Amino acid sequence: MSEAQAASRAKRVAVIVTEYRFNSHADVILGRLLGDFDYKPRIQVASLYTDQVPDNDMSREAAERNRIPIYSTIEETIRNAHEQGGLDGVVIIGEHGDYPEDEKGRKHYPRRRLLEETLKSLDELELRIPIFSDKHFSYQIEDTVYMYEQLRKRGIPFLGGSSIPHAPYVPAFDVNKLKDAKEILVLSYSTIVEAYGYHGLELLQSLAEKRAGGETGVRSVSALEGEEVWEAMDRKEWPEDLLLSTLNIVKEDSGHVHPRERGETPWLFIVDYEDGTKGYVFQQNTVSDQWRFAFRDGQGEIVSAISFSELARPFGHFETLTRIVEDFVISGTEPFPAERVLMSSGLINYVMDALHEHKKLETPALRIHY
């Protein structure tokens, strides 16, 4: 293919997923790239690999309908796409599927394996093309650091994380107020601590990195559960007023009761930044159905907002994420520093360890600047 032909055709991606079934992340991201949800894709899916094929699998029908080959290995998925029309990017969606969960409550998604096999295949073809990997790097800090370092060593453009930081703030506010924020609290929900706690920590980091001077790193994390959350609140060890502010944002919030009165287990993650900034994620099952946040600016004013995501199909926040992925593949330019993905991934890794070990943990892998 000539350079002119390559420039004129749609960018082509190989897509690697753990599973593709109704309402999975593959459904709402890959599905859009295939034209579902009335979406008009700007890039072309050239090949597909599915790590698992559940009884309610959608991949085979979708691939046949769109005339997309499915391969049994990641190596074939990448090589054949490259040799049969060119390859401009890789989309990895390692979310959902039947994978083990350990005693710490961590789901062992094979994201390191999916990325390692992708990088091996790209190395063999001498390709350096953009890679998107959904959500956090891995369930453990060793893999998180390794994956980040392997990408940076190769100079490969990388995009990761979830849709939540890209959802609109309701109400909108002047983000410059975050420049001198010293306390930030995110409200999360669900009893699935790792998966939903990650969203809370990722949202926290996307806000915290807007501090004047940028990110200077995290010193330590701790995690509380159950009654110890309220005991710490009574000791003024975390800001109750920020929590209550997240529950009083829109008029529909008027019926909220204090989370302490809900009778549900709470979790609290505490993030100690190197510059003295304090970050918190409060999580409780049905306290909300949206991620919310509040922070105190330099003048002592509390600013609070909802990171607004749709609660049912078509899940419009995934349309926003899909457009960001397409822009990334087309331009080859990272829309935000990949270090945010390293930080948010590392935060949930350390938090799950801290929760299991019942103690504050130092976070040497997160003492980074960006």
Stockholm file with secondary structure:
# STOCKHOLM 1.0

chainA/1-370         MSEAQAASRAKRVAVIVTEYRFNSHADVILGRLLGDFDYKPRIQVASLYTDQVPDNDMSREAAERNRIPIYSTIEETIRNAHEQGGLDGVVIIGEHGDYPEDEKGRKHYPRRRLLEETLKSLDELELRIPIFSDKHFSYQIEDTVYMYEQLRKRGIPFLGGSSIPHAPYVPAFDVNKLKDAKEILVLSYSTIVEAYGYHGLELLQSLAEKRAGGETGVRSVSALEGEEVWEAMDRKEWPEDLLLSTLNIVKEDSGHVHPRERGETPWLFIVDYEDGTKGYVFQQNTVSDQWRFAFRDGQGEIVSAISFSELARPFGHFETLTRIVEDFVISGTEPFPAERVLMSSGLINYVMDALHEHKKLETPALRIHY
#=GR chainA/1-370 SS CCHHHHHHSCCEEEEEESCCBTTSHHHHHHHHHTTGGGCCCSSEEEEEEESCCCTTBCHHHHHHHHTCCBCSSHHHHHHHHHHTTCCCEEEEECCSSSCCBCTTSCBCCCHHHHHHHHHHHHHHHTCCCCEEEEBCSCSSHHHHHHHHHHHHHHTCCEEEECSGGGSCEESCCCGGGGGGCCEEEEEEESSCHHHHHHHHHHHHHHHHTTSTTCCCCEEEEEEEETHHHHHHHHTTSSCHHHHHHHTSSSGGGGGCCCGGGSCSCEEEEEEEETTSCEEEEEEETTSCSSEEEEEECTTSCEEEEEECCCSSTTCHHHHHHHHHHHHHHHHCCCSSCTHHHHHHHHHHHHHHHHHHHTSCEECGGGCCCC
#=GC SS_cons         CCHHHHHHSCCEEEEEESCCBTTSHHHHHHHHHTTGGGCCCSSEEEEEEESCCCTTBCHHHHHHHHTCCBCSSHHHHHHHHHHTTCCCEEEEECCSSSCCBCTTSCBCCCHHHHHHHHHHHHHHHTCCCCEEEEBCSCSSHHHHHHHHHHHHHHTCCEEEECSGGGSCEESCCCGGGGGGCCEEEEEEESSCHHHHHHHHHHHHHHHHTTSTTCCCCEEEEEEEETHHHHHHHHTTSSCHHHHHHHTSSSGGGGGCCCGGGSCSCEEEEEEEETTSCEEEEEEETTSCSSEEEEEECTTSCEEEEEECCCSSTTCHHHHHHHHHHHHHHHHCCCSSCTHHHHHHHHHHHHHHHHHHHTSCEECGGGCCCC
//
